[in-house]
């Protein structure tokens, strides 16, 4: 029994922490990187927690519709030199209920709800930006690793050519100056590799910190330089942008908010009606035999130029000689009061004009953006098309460069060029292959910019393009059938 407990103790003390402490995944895809980056963002967590607190406070704002009840207790003691001493005790309960305020509380809560919704949308956009930053860093690492592999492969070829050149010099078939030039080329290639390895190490370290990981797992995604471009037409992109562009959605939301604010200010002249009531017990000693209660209404008119409050109350008050809670020997009371305040806040008289100007500005911004959104969408699509053309040209250049290297090898065997010239051609071909990788990355970045403009998730652009292509094919097929 003792040995069994000792084994369990050792397991939980040494083995279990090692098993549960390492939460680093073995492999990492684009989607996993985005999720880890969002989960590891401290600023985003704090913003979401603050958003949750604000939403909770807004829910408790419904308290404004319910009555306000207050309790009061007091004792007024008086010791007199002449006459009897007084020890008056008072207990009271007051009720104040809003009946009508012209819908100001309701509109105020709607405006607050709009602000909370807009804040929530901004949080979602922030999360998407963090995810995009993680995916972009992921692609930078893939690009750097691919370029590093290309340069290392070229260095291996150059070292082999340098070895052959050294043998040719020993046989008297080449000049020693060619060997010096080859050594300089090799030194430059090694320096580029060391510099790239250093940059790659720093990028990987920053990427791991962005994901909240200690070590970077195996990256499963690859860069496909042969992947074709998948984008919708300019008209389809413009139509989709008019529907769900995030900036356009935010502009429409701002107009709705400004309209609500203008309505709130325009209705500020509507009077506020409240119901008030109170009940009190008082007396010199317990049990308290004197009581009073009353009920009434109050009406308040308020605007920048004057403020008027009118109140009316009626109730009953019973003395010590009356039977407790009896209306037969009680006194009836009534109170009317009115207060008038001229020019309480004249500066607020310009609030409506300011709200009108703010609404006009938001509408003008929306109109301007609607005019520009089609052109912006077309430019984004054109940018993707140009990036695709650049990728195709880079691939063609790499293919032709490869053929040129093969031709240069034949010319070297025929003695038309030197081996140093062949090494220069290999270095040029390396740069062409690197350009092809960079062109593929540029195409991915251009597509992602278009996706963000259309408020799409990463990879959804291809699905929309395929759907549009299928729709166009079906339409053309239907037209052909009608013609037949």
N, C-alpha and C positions, 0 to 999 in steps of 0.2 A: 504493500500500500504506500509505503514511504517512497519507494523507487518510482511508482507511477506518478505521485504528486511532484516529485523532483523533475521528472521528464516533462510534465505539463508546465511546470514553472520555467524551465529552460526554454521551452518552445515559445511561450508568450513573452519571455524576456529578450530572446535573441533572434529567433527565426521569424516570428509574426511581424515585428516591426519592419524587417527587411522585405517581407512579402507585401505589406500594405503601404509602405512608404513610397515605393517606386510605382507611380501611376503613369509613367511615360509609355505611350503606345509603341508597339514594335514598328508599325508602318504609319505613314501619314499621307493622306490625299488632300486635294484642294478643299473639299467640304470639311474634313476634320480640322484642317488648319484654320479655316474661318471660324468654326465653332470654338476651338481652343482660344483663339485671339479674343473673341467676344467675351468668353468666360473669364479670361485673365485680365481684362481691362478694369482697373480699380476705379477710374473716372466714370466708366459706364455703370458700374455697380452702384456707385454713390448717387449718380443721376437717377437711376431707377428707384433707389430707396427714397430719394427726395420726392420723386414723382408719386410713389405710393403714399407718402405722408400727405402730400397736397390733395390727392384724391380722397383720402380719409377725412381731411379737414372739410373738403367740399361736401361730403356726405353728411357731416354733422351740421352743415349750414342749414339743413332743413328745420333746424330748431327755431328759426325765425318765424315759422308758421304757427308754432304752438304757443300757448299762453305762458307768460312769465309770472311766477309765483314767488313772493318774498315773505319772509317771516321776520317779525321784530319783537324784541323784548326789552323793556326798560323799567326802571324804578326811580322815582323822583322823591327823595326824602327832604323834608324841610323841618328844621327845629326853630320854633318861633319863641321870642321872648314874651310876647303877649299872645294869648290864644292857644288853641290846640295844635300839637305837632301834626305833620302830614307825612304819611308814608304811602304814596301812590304807586301802584303797580299796574303796568300796561302790557298787554299781549295783543299782537295784531298779525293779520295775514292780508296781503294785498295781491290782487290779480290784475294783470294787464294783458289784454288779448287784441292783436291786430285783426281788424275786420276787412279793411280794404286800403290798399296803397297805390291803386292804379296799375298794379302789375309790376311795380319797380323791383320788388324782391325776386319775382320770377324771372324778369329780364336780366337782372344782375347775376342770378345763378346760371342762366343760359350763357351769358358772356364768359363767366368763369369756367363753365363746362367746355366752351369752345377753346379757351386758352389751354385747358388741360389736354384736350384732344390734340391741339397743335403741338404742345410740348411732347406728347406721346409720339406723334409722327416724327418730330425732330430726333427723339431718342432712337426710333427705328432707323432713321437715316444715319445717325451716328454709328449705330451698330453695323449697318451695311458698309459704311466707310472703313470701319476697323477691319471688317472681313475682307474688303477689297485690298486694304493695305497688306494684310497677311498673304493673300493670294498673289499680289504683286511681288512681295518679298520672296515667296515660294518660286515664282517664275524667274526672278533674278538669280536665285541660287541655281536653278536648272540651267539657265543660260550660261552662267559662269562655269558650271561644271562641264557643260558640253564644249564650250570654247577651250577650257583647260585640256580636255581630252584631245581635241583637234590639235592644239599646240604641242602636246606631248607626243602625239603620233608623228607630227611633222618633225619634231626634234629627233626622234628615233631615226627617221629617214635621213635627216641632215647629218647625223653622226655617222651613219653608214656611208654616205657619200664622202664625208671627210676622211673616213678610213681608206676608202678606195683612192681618193685623191692623194693621200700620203703615200700609198703604194706606187701610184703612178709617178710621183716625184722621185721616189727611190729608183725607179726604172728609167728616169729621165724623160718621161712622157709629159710632164707638166712642170710649171715654174713654181719655185718656192713662194713667190709673192701670192699665187693663188691660194696656197695653204693659209697664209696670214689672213687673207680676206675671208676664207671659209671659217677660220677661228673667230673672227669678229662677228660673223653672222651667227655662229653657234652661241657666242657669248650674249648677243642681243636676244636670241630666242630663249636662253635660260633665264635671263633677267626678266623677260616678259612673263615667263612661267612662275618665277618666284614672286613677282609683284601680284600676279593674278591669284596665286595661292594665298598670299597674305590678305588680299581683299576678300577672297572667298571665306576665309576663316572668320574675319570680322563680320561679314554678312550673316553667316550661319549662327554666330554667337548672338547677334542682335535678333535674329529670327527666333531663336530658342527663347530668348527673354520675352519677346513679344507674345509667344504662346504660353509663357509661364512654365517652361520645361527646363530641366537642368542639362539634358543632352538631347540632341536632335535625332529623331528616329529615321528610319529608312524612308526616303521619299519615293512614292510609288508612281507619281505622275511623270510623264516624259514630254519632251518637245518634239512635235511632229512637224518638220519643215515642209512636208508634202500635204498637209491638211489644207483643203480648199477653203475659200472664204464663203461664209453663209450669212448673207444679209438680205433684208427685205428691200423692196423698191423704195425710191425716195418718196413717192406718194403714200405708200403704205406706212412708212416710218413717220411721215408728217401727220397722217390721220391718227396713228397710235399715240403720238406725242401730244396731240390736242386733247386726247382722252385722259391720259395718265402721267403726263410729265409732272414730276414732284414740285417743281417751281410753280407750274400753272395751278396745280391743286392747292398749294399754299396761298397763291394770290387770290383764288376764289374764296378760300376760307377767310382770308383777311377782309375781303369785301363783305362777306356775311357778318363778320364780327363788327365791322364799322357800321353796317346798317343797324345792327342791334344796339350799338352804343348811341347812334343818332336817335333811334326810337326811345331809348331810355331817357335821354336828355329832353326830348320833345314832350315826354309825358311827365316831366318833373313838376308841372303846375297842378296836376291832379291832386285833390286833397286826400289826406290820410285820415281814416276813420278808425278809432280804437274804442274798445270797451274796457272800462275800469271798474273795479269793485274792491271793497275791503270789509273786514270784520274785525272787531276788537273787543277785548275784555279788560276791565279796569276795576280797581277798588282799593280800599285801605288794607284789607286783610282777606285771607282765604276763607271760604270760597269767594271768588270775585262775583259781585252781583250786578255791576254796571256793565252794560254792553252797548255797542253801536255797530251798525252796518249800513252800507250805502252802495249804490250802483249807478253808473253813469256812462256817458260817452264823451269823447273829445275829438274835435275836428281841427286839423292843421292845414292851412294854406301856406305854401312856401315857394317863393321865387326870388330871383336876385334883387327885386325892387321892394318887396315888403314880405313880412312874415306875420301871420295872424293865427292865434290859437284860441279856440273856443271850447269850453267845457261845461257840462251840466251834470249834476249829481243829485240823487234823492235817496233818502234812507230813513232809518229809525234809530232812536236813541232812548234807552230806558235808564231811569234813575235807580237809586238804591231802594226806594220804597216800592217799586213795581215788582211783580212776580217775575222770576227769571224766565226769559224767553217768552214773555207774554206781550201781545200787541195792544191789549186793552188800555194799559196805563203807560204807554210809551209816547215819546215826542217824535214827531216827524220833522225831518230836516230836508232842505233843498239848497243847492249852491249853484250859482251861475257865475262864470268868470270868463273874461276875455282879455287877451294881451296882444298888442300890436307893436311890431318892430319895423320901422322904415329902413330901407336900404341895408339889409343884413349882409349882402355880398354882391355888390354891383359888378365886380370883375367876372363873376361866373356867368353874367349875361352873354358873354362872348363864347361860352362853351358850345352852344349849338352851331355857331358859325365855324368854329374850329372843327367840330365833328363833320359838318358838311364838306369842308375843304379836305379833310382827311379821307372821306369817302370818295370824293372826286379824284383825288390823287391815286387811290388804290385802283379805281376803275380805269384811269388813264394808263397806269402801269400794266394792267391786264390787257387793255387794248393794244398797247405797244408790243407786249410779249406775244400776243396772238398773231400779230403781223409778222413777227420775227421767227416764230417757232417753226414755220414751214421751211424757211431758209436755213435755219440752224440744223434742222433734221436732214435736209438735203446735203448740207456741207458735211455733216457727220457721216452720211452714207458715202459721199464722194471720197472722204478721207479713207474709209475702209476699202473702197475700190482702188484708190491709189496705193494703199498699203499692200493690197493683194497683187497689183501689178509689180510693185517693188519686189515682193517675194518671188514671183515668177521670174522676173529678170535676174534676181540673185541666184535662183536655182539654175537658170540657163547659163549664167556666167560661170557658176561652179562646174557645170557639166562641160562647157567648152574649155574651161581651164584644165580640167582633168584630161581631156583629149589633147590639149596642148602639151601637157607634161609627157604624155605618151609619145607625141611627135618629137619633142625635144630629146627624149631618151634615144629615139632612133637617130636623130641628127648627131647626138653625141657619139653613138657607135660608128657613124659615118665620118666622124671627125670634123663636122661643120661647126660645132660649138665646143666650148670647154665645159668641164664638170662644174666649175664655179657658176657658169651661166645656168646650168640645170638647177643648181641649188637656189639661185635667185628665183627661177620659175616656180619651184616648190614653195618658197616663202610666199610668193604672190598667190598661189593656189590656196594656201592656208588662209590668207586674208579673205579670199572669195568665199570659202566655206564658212568662215566666221560671219561674214556679211549675210549669208543665207540664214543663219541662226538668228541674227539680230533682226532681219526682216520679218521672220516668223513671229518673234516677240512683239515687234511693232504692230503687226496685224492683230495679235491678241489684245494689245492695249487699245487699239482703235475700236475693235469690236466691243470691248468692255465700256469704253466711253459712250458708245451708242446705246448700250444696254442701260447704263445709268441715266442717260437722257430720257430713255423710254420707260424708266422705272421697272426694269426687268432684273431678275436674278441672273447670276453668272450661268451661261449656257442656254438661257431661254431664247436667245436671238436665233439660234439654229432651228429650234422648234417652230418659231413663227415663220421663218423663211421657208421651211419645208411645208408648212400649212398653206402659205400663200402660193407656193409653187403647185401644190396639189389642187388648190382651188382654180388656178389659172388653167391647169391641164383639164380639169373637169369641164370648165367653161368652154374651152376650145373643142373638146370632144362633143359637147352638146350642140355647138354651132355646126360642126361637121355633120352630125346626124340630121339636123334640120335641113341642111343643104341637100342631103341625099333624099 
